[in-house]
Amino acid sequence: MKKLRQLVAALITSSVMVMPALAAERVLTVGTDATFAPFETLNKKQEVVGFDADLIQAVASKAGMQVKLINTPWEGLFAGLNNGERDIVIAAVTITPERQKSMDFTALYFEAKQLIVVSAKSPITKLADLKTKKMAVQNGTTGDIVAQKHFGKGNTNIRRYESIVLALQELKSGGVDAVIGDNSVVKNYLINNPNSGFKLIDDTSFDKEFYGIAVKKGNTALLAKLNKGLADVKADGSYQKIYSKYFGK
């Protein structure tokens, strides 16, 4: 009987010890392409920092979730979300009808548009001027989509790069005549590279774009939590504080 009591006591103690571990909520993985400053980039410690990084941490805190940002090449972001390697994607992703077929998005959190970057001495003044020019885009982004829409999917003058920084470097070296990219990103590049010799061109044919946080198609529970957290950070002023940190008032 004594041995039986000891065994029961041991089982109870063991159960008490493991219950907190079992109750702990899983840390959600967040995929982001850290080549898109000021939205996401790597600091000296190789940590993902930027507007999106601060925002998802704030949203997760409001939603009672823990998240970990993982730098992921743009080409693998959406595949990683769909196959379960990532729970969330936040990477200045424009909400488009095509993307909505394979993933679900939160309410929008940022408004953007495309801009053209050219040499300061370039005669190019509008998008139509690129018809016979070589243009660089980040592969698979809305800059790429815009270029294909206006100049054809099979147009060999559209040069695709793994990051917008590489595309801008190609422009600097004279390999292309222009770069098409998200306004805040190319503006940020010019601010941080005042001697780049570039200028920006805004074309009236560019539509407004809206960024959203993406989850796997059908993950309504996580989507609801993110939307609630996003609404809360907008309501309490946290969003504006983060916005001002990266983009000013």
Number of C-alpha atoms within 10 A of each C-alpha: 6 7 8 9 10 11 12 12 12 12 12 11 11 11 11 11 11 10 10 10 9 9 8 8 11 10 11 15 18 25 26 28 25 27 22 23 23 21 24 24 20 16 11 6 6 10 15 22 17 20 21 28 22 18 21 23 17 20 25 19 14 17 19 13 18 15 18 17 23 16 20 19 15 20 13 12 21 23 14 17 22 16 10 13 14 23 21 29 27 22 26 26 20 23 21 14 8 8 14 12 9 15 18 19 23 19 18 16 16 14 14 16 18 23 23 24 26 24 18 12 9 12 9 18 14 14 20 13 10 20 14 11 14 18 26 30 28 24 19 13 20 21 23 22 16 19 23 14 10 14 18 14 13 8 14 11 18 23 19 19 17 15 18 26 18 16 24 27 15 19 21 17 9 12 15 20 21 28 29 27 25 22 19 19 22 25 18 16 19 16 11 10 11 9 8 15 12 19 15 19 16 15 15 8 12 12 11 10 17 17 20 21 26 28 26 23 15 11 13 12 8 17 21 13 18 26 17 17 23 25 16 17 21 14 11 10 11 17 21 15 14 18 17 12 13 15 12 9 8
